[in-house]
Amino acid sequence: MKLALFSDTHATHGRINIPDADILIFAGDMTHCRTSQDVANFNNFLGTLPHKHKIVIGGNHDHRLARDPGKAKALLSNAVYLQDEGVVLSGITLYGTPWQPTFNDYACDAFALPRGQALKEKWDMIPAKIDILVTHAPPLGIFDQDGPVSHGCSELAAAVAKLKPKYHIFGHIHSHHGMIKIDSTSYINCNVQGKNGVLRSALLLDYYSGELLKVESNKE
């Protein structure tokens, strides 16, 4: 069982090398996404991909999705759009949620909430016994540092430590990328934004072995 993982395309999705896999997971920030056409363009892109199952959540740039989740589901007809929802695919239970701490004064703030109780209430909605948790934000202390500042969510870190999913997949912070295993959970930052405008390929995960497989670099 292979999973293709990516996030934070910011309208560069047509330039990303995305390997074939059983399940495609997109962890938010498809564009600057203020119009239905932005979402439709990403949906059309998804329609060109061969993956049998496609999962999408929103991110802090995805304002159109935040304004109307029902409309978002209709616009993303080539994927399963999750907003505080779960789905079972090939015996694997996934849960997707787009929220993150308010980032800074100049960042886009779709799905942004104050730190503390407001975010804890969202994470408390995550059910027990899930295999894969997909969020846009990282947990505190894991692939969450941008310069001297850690932007991860402490309430999310606590929720993941309690729930112990097999994988926690996220993006949001462009300066980190890759996978680390802590206790029984593998944490994966799958954003595609590299340094100096260089785009990364999507990650390819072997679900059962827990290994990231080699993927060809993007051809710019």
C-alpha positions as CSV (number, residue, x, y, z in Angstrom):
1,M,0.0,0.0,0.0
2,K,1.6,3.2,-1.2
3,L,0.6,6.8,-0.4
4,A,1.6,9.9,-2.3
5,L,1.8,12.9,0.1
6,F,2.1,16.6,-0.7
7,S,1.0,20.1,0.5
8,D,1.6,23.8,0.0
9,T,1.6,23.9,-3.8
10,H,0.4,27.5,-3.8
11,A,-0.8,27.1,-7.5
12,T,2.4,25.3,-8.6
13,H,0.6,21.9,-8.6
14,G,1.2,21.4,-12.4
15,R,5.0,21.5,-11.8
16,I,5.1,18.9,-9.0
17,N,6.2,15.4,-9.7
18,I,3.6,13.2,-8.1
19,P,4.3,9.4,-8.1
20,D,1.5,6.9,-8.6
21,A,0.2,5.4,-5.5
22,D,-2.9,3.8,-4.0
23,I,-3.9,6.9,-2.1
24,L,-3.1,10.5,-2.7
25,I,-3.1,12.9,0.3
26,F,-3.0,16.7,0.0
27,A,-2.5,18.5,3.3
28,G,-3.6,22.0,2.4
29,D,-2.7,25.3,0.7
30,M,-3.6,24.5,-2.9
31,T,-3.5,28.2,-4.0
32,H,-4.2,31.5,-2.6
33,C,-7.7,30.2,-3.1
34,R,-10.1,33.1,-2.7
35,T,-12.4,32.2,-5.7
36,S,-14.3,29.2,-6.8
37,Q,-12.2,29.1,-10.0
38,D,-9.0,28.6,-7.9
39,V,-10.6,25.5,-6.4
40,A,-12.0,24.3,-9.7
41,N,-8.5,24.6,-11.3
42,F,-7.0,22.4,-8.5
43,N,-9.9,20.0,-8.9
44,N,-9.2,19.7,-12.6
45,F,-5.6,19.0,-11.9
46,L,-6.6,16.2,-9.5
47,G,-8.8,14.8,-12.3
48,T,-5.7,14.2,-14.4
49,L,-4.0,12.1,-11.8
50,P,-4.3,8.3,-11.8
51,H,-4.7,7.6,-8.1
52,K,-7.7,5.6,-7.1
53,H,-8.3,7.5,-3.9
54,K,-7.6,11.2,-3.3
55,I,-7.9,13.0,0.0
56,V,-7.8,16.8,0.4
57,I,-7.9,19.1,3.4
58,G,-7.7,22.9,3.5
59,G,-4.9,25.2,4.8
60,N,-4.4,28.8,5.9
61,H,-4.4,30.1,2.3
62,D,-7.6,28.2,1.2
63,H,-10.1,30.9,2.0
64,R,-12.8,29.6,-0.4
65,L,-12.9,26.3,1.3
66,A,-13.2,27.9,4.7
67,R,-16.1,30.1,3.7
68,D,-18.4,27.3,2.6
69,P,-17.4,23.6,3.4
70,G,-20.5,22.3,1.5
71,K,-19.5,24.2,-1.6
72,A,-15.9,23.0,-1.2
73,K,-17.1,19.4,-1.3
74,A,-19.0,20.1,-4.5
75,L,-16.1,21.9,-6.2
76,L,-13.6,19.2,-5.2
77,S,-15.5,16.5,-7.1
78,N,-12.3,14.6,-7.9
79,A,-11.3,14.0,-4.3
80,V,-12.7,13.3,-0.9
81,Y,-12.6,16.6,1.0
82,L,-12.3,16.3,4.7
83,Q,-13.0,19.0,7.3
84,D,-13.2,17.5,10.7
85,E,-14.2,14.2,9.2
86,G,-12.9,10.7,8.7
87,V,-13.0,8.1,5.9
88,V,-12.0,4.5,5.6
89,L,-10.1,3.5,2.5
90,S,-8.8,0.0,1.8
91,G,-9.1,-0.8,5.5
92,I,-7.2,2.4,6.6
93,T,-8.9,5.0,8.7
94,L,-8.0,8.6,7.9
95,Y,-9.1,11.8,9.6
96,G,-8.6,15.2,8.1
97,T,-8.8,18.6,9.8
98,P,-7.5,22.0,8.5
99,W,-7.1,24.2,11.6
100,Q,-3.9,25.9,12.8
101,P,-2.8,28.6,15.3
102,T,-3.1,32.1,14.0
103,F,0.2,32.5,12.1
104,N,1.2,36.1,12.0
105,D,0.0,39.5,11.0
106,Y,0.7,39.2,7.3
107,A,-0.1,35.5,6.6
108,C,-3.4,34.3,5.2
109,D,-5.6,33.2,8.0
110,A,-8.2,30.7,6.7
111,F,-8.9,28.0,9.3
112,A,-6.9,30.0,11.9
113,L,-7.8,29.9,15.5
114,P,-6.3,31.4,18.7
115,R,-4.0,29.0,20.6
116,G,-5.5,27.3,23.6
117,Q,-9.1,26.2,24.1
118,A,-10.4,27.0,20.6
119,L,-7.9,24.7,19.0
120,K,-8.1,22.0,21.7
121,E,-11.9,21.8,20.9
122,K,-11.0,20.9,17.3
123,W,-8.5,18.3,18.2
124,D,-10.9,16.8,20.8
125,M,-13.1,16.0,17.8
126,I,-10.5,13.5,16.4
127,P,-11.8,10.0,17.1
128,A,-9.7,7.3,18.7
129,K,-8.2,4.4,16.7
130,I,-7.4,6.3,13.5
131,D,-4.5,5.1,11.4
132,I,-3.6,8.4,9.6
133,L,-4.2,12.0,10.9
134,V,-3.9,14.7,8.2
135,T,-3.7,18.3,9.4
136,H,-2.3,21.4,7.8
137,A,-0.4,22.6,10.9
138,P,2.5,20.7,12.6
139,P,2.5,19.8,16.2
140,L,4.7,21.8,18.5
141,G,8.4,20.9,18.2
142,I,8.2,18.7,15.1
143,F,9.1,20.2,11.7
144,D,7.5,23.4,12.9
145,Q,10.4,25.9,13.1
146,D,10.7,28.9,10.7
147,G,13.7,30.9,11.6
148,P,13.9,31.2,15.4
149,V,10.2,30.6,15.9
150,S,8.3,27.4,16.4
151,H,4.8,27.7,14.9
152,G,3.5,24.2,15.9
153,C,0.5,23.7,18.1
154,S,1.0,22.3,21.6
155,E,-2.6,21.2,21.9
156,L,-2.2,19.2,18.7
157,A,1.0,17.6,19.9
158,A,-0.8,16.5,23.0
159,A,-3.7,15.1,21.0
160,V,-1.4,13.1,18.7
161,A,0.6,11.8,21.7
162,K,-2.7,10.5,23.2
163,L,-4.3,9.1,20.0
164,K,-1.1,7.5,18.7
165,P,-2.0,7.3,15.0
166,K,0.4,5.3,12.8
167,Y,1.1,8.5,10.8
168,H,0.5,12.2,11.3
169,I,0.8,14.0,7.9
170,F,1.0,17.8,7.7
171,G,2.7,20.8,5.9
172,H,2.4,24.5,6.5
173,I,6.0,25.2,7.5
174,H,8.1,25.4,4.3
175,S,11.6,25.2,5.9
176,H,11.2,21.6,7.0
177,H,10.4,18.4,5.1
178,G,10.6,14.7,5.7
179,M,9.7,12.1,8.3
180,I,10.6,11.3,11.9
181,K,9.2,8.6,14.1
182,I,8.5,9.3,17.8
183,D,7.2,6.4,19.8
184,S,4.6,4.6,17.6
185,T,3.8,7.6,15.4
186,S,5.6,8.7,12.2
187,Y,5.4,12.5,11.7
188,I,5.6,13.6,8.0
189,N,5.9,17.2,6.7
190,C,5.1,16.8,3.1
191,N,5.2,20.4,1.8
192,V,6.8,20.9,-1.7
193,Q,8.2,24.4,-1.2
194,G,12.0,24.2,-1.2
195,K,14.6,26.9,-0.8
196,N,15.0,29.7,-3.4
197,G,11.9,28.7,-5.2
198,V,13.0,25.2,-5.9
199,L,10.0,22.8,-5.7
200,R,10.2,19.4,-4.1
201,S,8.5,16.3,-5.4
202,A,5.6,14.7,-3.5
203,L,6.7,12.1,-1.0
204,L,6.0,8.4,-1.5
205,L,5.2,6.4,1.6
206,D,5.1,2.6,1.9
207,Y,2.3,2.4,4.4
208,Y,3.2,-1.0,5.9
209,S,7.0,-0.8,6.0
210,G,6.9,2.9,7.2
211,E,9.6,3.8,4.7
212,L,9.7,6.8,2.4
213,L,10.5,5.6,-1.1
214,K,12.7,7.3,-3.7
215,V,10.9,9.7,-6.0
216,E,12.4,11.4,-9.0
217,S,13.1,15.1,-8.6
218,N,10.9,17.7,-10.3
219,K,11.9,18.5,-13.8
220,E,11.7,22.3,-14.1
